[in-house]
Amino acid sequence: MQASSPIITQAPHSPVDRDGRPALGAYRGYAERVSWHALARDLRRGGLWRKLHTKTWHYASIVNDACVLALAIIDVGIAASAFAYVFDRRAGRLLTNVSFTGLPGTARFTERAGPGAASRFKGRGARFAIEHRAGNWHIEGQTRGGFELVARLDPATAPAPLCAIASIAGGVANCTHKTVGLAASGSVAVGGVRFDLAGGTGALDHTHGLLARDTRWRWASATRPGLSLNLVEDFNGPVENVVWIGDELLPVGPVSFAYDPSATSRPWGIRSSNGVLDLEFTPIGERREDKNLLVAKSWYVQPIGTFRGVIRIPERPPLDVNDLVGVTEDHVARW
């Protein structure tokens, strides 16, 4: 079993180093400016190429005893989109699952993944925002269908975020930031039902890359005070595979997902090749969406459920994982 030394190197100012190359690796904290402009110029790529290959998204989730919710803002260059859902844990069902598509410019992002981040979507019938201001994250959403979210995520007691910069086969490079363990407050309302989000825990995924035309990943994410995980197969590969135990950010190496794509409501197995992780995920519900915009297509399923199993960090007692609420995901895109 390989050692899992904590990630202690601070994130660089930019995902592009002084030599104009991707600053590949896994880091603590936020890159100050998330941009590939200098790299794209060095590659002698034109504006059309950059527009077709630049993909950006900002995803927020909150879990508490009553519900699981998520909101995302996405720009794939040729189009923008956004979605939100609320899963009622007590009733065991989705209360809402809304999705919107807009023209380029409908979604807007700053070149920040941490302080100064402001990601917004404004389309027909929907307004969404994920912003970092006055030291806190503010997550807001409103639709004509009655969905209304006003939440605050406090990073005061959260562990350091992950900044992962990876090369992309068929594209160029990608920079993703994962932020976990955020104390939630606020409320979400849908269909006459309102959930108080106090006592919940939030997570964020900010991703900006020059990606391949065809992209696929399997992903797992979960967070609660003292324990969080972020795992992916394909796409960024092992550079973003980490667990947070207390304040420590620990890499776990390559992982594989074992599941039935035709029956995603059945249990998923997630294991690392070095023996550090052995987890089973049991779905209790899922969000699913297929989109065909002719020039872009997406097949997406995100089961919601619980993780159980064991994390074996070398030279430490095994850590049992029980009832850790989170999501898995299978996503296939041509964009």
C-alpha positions in Angstrom: 0.0 0.0 0.0 1.4 3.4 -1.0 1.7 6.2 1.5 -0.9 9.0 1.5 1.1 12.0 2.6 -1.1 15.1 3.2 -1.2 17.7 0.4 0.6 20.7 1.8 1.7 22.7 -1.3 -0.2 25.9 -1.7 -2.2 26.4 -5.0 -0.4 28.5 -7.6 -1.5 32.0 -8.6 -2.7 30.6 -12.0 -3.1 27.1 -13.5 -0.5 28.3 -16.1 3.1 28.4 -14.8 5.8 31.0 -15.7 6.8 28.9 -18.7 3.3 29.0 -20.2 2.6 25.3 -19.3 -0.1 23.8 -17.1 1.0 23.7 -13.5 0.0 20.1 -13.2 -0.6 18.7 -9.7 -2.8 18.7 -6.6 -2.6 21.6 -4.2 -4.2 23.2 -1.1 -6.3 26.3 -1.4 -7.5 28.4 -4.3 -5.6 29.6 -7.4 -5.9 33.3 -7.4 -6.9 33.6 -11.0 -8.4 30.7 -13.0 -7.7 31.4 -16.7 -6.1 29.6 -19.6 -5.7 32.7 -21.9 -1.9 32.7 -21.8 -1.7 29.0 -22.5 -4.1 29.1 -25.4 -2.0 31.9 -27.0 1.1 29.9 -26.6 -0.6 27.0 -28.3 -1.4 29.3 -31.3 -5.1 28.4 -31.0 -7.6 30.8 -32.5 -10.7 32.3 -30.8 -13.1 29.8 -32.4 -11.0 26.9 -31.1 -10.9 28.4 -27.6 -14.7 29.0 -27.6 -15.5 25.4 -28.7 -13.2 23.8 -26.1 -13.5 26.1 -23.1 -15.9 24.6 -20.6 -16.8 26.1 -17.2 -19.2 25.0 -14.4 -19.9 25.9 -10.8 -21.8 23.3 -8.7 -23.1 23.6 -5.2 -24.7 21.0 -3.0 -26.1 21.0 0.6 -27.0 18.0 2.7 -28.9 17.9 6.0 -31.2 15.5 7.8 -34.2 16.6 5.8 -33.0 17.1 2.2 -30.3 17.0 -0.4 -30.1 19.8 -2.9 -27.9 20.8 -5.7 -27.6 23.8 -8.1 -25.2 24.2 -11.1 -24.3 26.8 -13.6 -22.6 25.6 -16.8 -21.1 27.2 -19.9 -19.9 24.9 -22.7 -19.0 27.7 -25.1 -21.7 27.2 -27.7 -24.5 27.2 -25.1 -25.2 27.7 -21.4 -27.3 25.8 -19.0 -28.3 25.5 -15.3 -30.1 23.0 -13.1 -31.4 22.6 -9.6 -33.0 19.8 -7.7 -34.3 19.1 -4.2 -34.5 15.5 -2.8 -36.7 15.0 0.2 -34.8 12.4 2.4 -37.8 11.6 4.5 -40.2 11.0 1.6 -37.5 9.4 -0.5 -38.3 11.4 -3.7 -37.3 14.3 -5.8 -39.5 17.3 -5.1 -38.2 19.3 -8.0 -35.8 18.8 -10.9 -35.5 21.9 -13.1 -33.2 22.5 -16.0 -32.7 25.5 -18.3 -30.7 26.1 -21.5 -29.6 29.5 -22.8 -27.6 31.2 -25.5 -23.9 31.9 -25.0 -23.6 34.7 -22.4 -26.6 33.5 -20.4 -24.1 32.1 -17.8 -21.2 34.4 -16.6 -18.2 33.6 -14.4 -15.4 35.6 -12.9 -11.8 34.2 -13.1 -12.0 33.2 -9.5 -12.9 29.9 -7.7 -12.7 31.3 -4.2 -12.8 34.9 -2.9 -14.2 37.1 -5.7 -16.0 34.2 -7.4 -19.3 35.2 -8.9 -21.1 32.7 -11.1 -24.5 33.6 -12.5 -27.2 32.3 -14.8 -30.1 34.5 -16.0 -32.5 32.9 -18.4 -36.1 32.8 -19.2 -37.8 31.8 -16.0 -34.7 31.3 -13.9 -32.0 33.2 -12.0 -29.2 31.3 -10.2 -26.0 32.6 -8.5 -23.0 31.1 -6.6 -21.0 33.9 -5.1 -18.2 34.5 -2.6 -18.6 37.8 -0.8 -18.0 39.1 2.7 -16.1 36.0 3.6 -19.0 33.6 2.9 -20.5 31.7 0.0 -24.0 32.8 -1.1 -26.1 30.4 -3.1 -29.3 31.7 -4.6 -31.9 30.4 -7.0 -35.3 31.4 -8.2 -37.6 30.0 -10.9 -41.1 30.7 -12.1 -42.1 27.2 -11.1 -41.8 28.1 -7.4 -38.3 27.0 -6.6 -36.6 29.5 -4.2 -33.2 29.0 -2.6 -31.4 31.4 -0.4 -28.4 29.8 1.4 -25.2 30.8 3.0 -22.1 28.5 3.3 -19.6 29.5 6.0 -16.0 28.3 5.4 -14.8 29.3 9.0 -14.5 25.7 10.2 -14.0 24.0 6.8 -10.8 22.3 5.7 -8.6 23.7 2.9 -10.1 23.2 -0.5 -8.4 21.1 -3.2 -7.0 22.7 -6.4 -6.3 20.0 -9.0 -4.7 20.8 -12.4 -4.6 18.0 -14.9 -3.7 17.4 -18.6 -6.7 16.3 -20.7 -6.4 13.7 -23.5 -8.0 15.1 -26.6 -8.1 18.6 -25.1 -5.4 20.5 -23.3 -5.8 21.0 -19.5 -8.3 21.4 -16.7 -8.4 23.2 -13.3 -10.9 22.1 -10.7 -11.4 23.3 -7.2 -13.3 21.2 -4.7 -14.5 22.9 -1.4 -16.1 20.8 1.3 -17.2 21.0 5.0 -19.1 24.3 4.6 -21.6 25.0 7.4 -25.0 25.8 5.8 -27.8 28.1 6.7 -30.8 29.5 4.9 -33.8 27.8 3.3 -35.1 26.2 0.2 -38.8 26.2 -0.8 -40.6 24.2 -3.6 -44.2 23.2 -4.1 -45.3 24.7 -0.8 -42.7 22.8 1.1 -39.9 24.7 2.9 -36.7 23.2 4.3 -34.5 24.9 6.9 -30.9 24.3 5.9 -29.4 25.0 9.3 -27.2 22.2 10.5 -26.4 21.1 6.9 -23.1 20.8 5.2 -22.2 22.3 1.8 -19.8 21.4 -1.0 -18.7 23.3 -4.2 -17.1 22.2 -7.5 -15.6 25.0 -9.7 -14.2 23.7 -12.9 -12.6 25.5 -15.9 -10.8 23.7 -18.7 -9.9 23.4 -22.3 -11.5 20.0 -22.7 -11.9 17.3 -25.3 -14.9 17.1 -27.7 -15.9 13.8 -26.1 -15.7 13.6 -22.3 -16.8 11.0 -19.8 -16.4 10.6 -16.1 -17.6 8.7 -13.1 -17.6 10.8 -9.9 -18.4 10.5 -6.2 -18.7 13.3 -3.7 -19.8 13.5 -0.1 -19.2 15.8 2.9 -20.0 16.1 6.5 -18.0 17.7 9.4 -14.7 15.8 9.8 -15.0 13.6 6.7 -15.4 14.3 3.0 -14.4 12.7 -0.3 -14.0 13.5 -3.9 -13.3 10.7 -6.3 -13.3 10.4 -10.1 -12.5 7.8 -12.8 -11.4 9.1 -16.2 -11.4 12.9 -17.0 -8.9 14.4 -14.4 -7.8 11.0 -13.3 -6.2 10.5 -9.9 -5.0 14.1 -9.4 -8.3 15.0 -7.8 -8.9 11.8 -5.9 -8.8 12.8 -2.2 -10.4 12.5 1.2 -10.5 15.1 3.9 -10.1 13.7 7.4 -10.4 16.5 9.9 -8.3 19.3 8.5 -6.0 16.9 6.5 -6.3 16.7 2.7 -5.1 13.3 1.6 -4.6 11.8 -1.9 -5.9 8.2 -2.4 -4.6 7.4 -5.9 -6.5 5.9 -8.9 -10.0 4.6 -8.3 -12.4 2.4 -10.2 -16.2 2.4 -10.1 -18.1 -0.9 -10.4 -21.8 -0.5 -11.2 -24.5 -1.3 -13.8 -25.1 1.6 -16.1 -28.4 0.2 -17.0 -29.5 -0.1 -13.4 -27.9 2.9 -11.6 -30.2 2.5 -8.6 -28.3 -0.7 -7.6 -25.3 -0.4 -5.3 -22.0 1.0 -6.7 -18.5 -0.2 -5.6 -15.7 2.3 -5.5 -12.2 1.1 -4.8 -8.7 2.5 -5.0 -6.0 0.5 -6.7 -3.6 1.0 -3.8 -6.0 -0.4 -1.2 -6.7 2.9 0.6 -10.4 3.0 -0.3 -13.1 0.3 -0.3 -16.5 1.8 -0.4 -20.1 0.8 -1.3 -22.6 3.4 -2.3 -26.3 2.6 -1.9 -28.7 4.9 -4.0 -32.0 6.1 -2.5 -32.9 8.3 -5.4 -31.4 10.0 -8.5 -31.4 12.9 -10.9 -31.3 12.1 -14.6 -31.1 14.2 -17.7 -30.4 13.7 -21.4 -29.9 16.6 -23.7 -29.5 16.8 -27.4 -28.6 20.2 -28.8 -27.5 18.8 -32.2 -24.0 20.2 -31.9 -23.8 19.1 -28.2 -25.2 16.1 -26.4 -25.2 15.0 -22.8 -26.2 11.8 -20.9 -26.2 12.3 -17.2 -27.3 10.5 -14.1 -26.6 11.5 -10.5 -27.8 9.0 -7.9 -28.2 10.3 -4.3 -27.5 7.9 -1.4 -25.1 6.9 1.3 -21.5 5.6 1.4 -20.2 2.9 3.7 -16.9 1.0 3.9 -13.4 1.7 5.1 -10.5 4.1 4.4 -7.1 2.7 5.2 -4.5 5.4 5.4 -1.1 3.9 5.9 0.3 4.0 9.5 -3.2 4.9 10.9 -6.0 2.8 12.2 -8.7 2.0 9.6 -11.5 4.5 9.4 -15.0 3.0 9.1 -17.4 5.0 6.9 -21.1 4.7 7.7 -24.1 6.6 6.5 -22.1 9.3 4.7 -24.6 11.0 2.5 -23.5 12.1 -1.0 -23.8 11.4 -4.7 -22.2 9.5 -7.5 -22.4 10.4 -11.1 -22.0 9.0 -14.6 -21.7 11.7 -17.3 -21.1 11.3 -21.0 -20.8 14.4 -23.1 -20.1 15.5 -26.7 -19.6 19.2 -26.5 
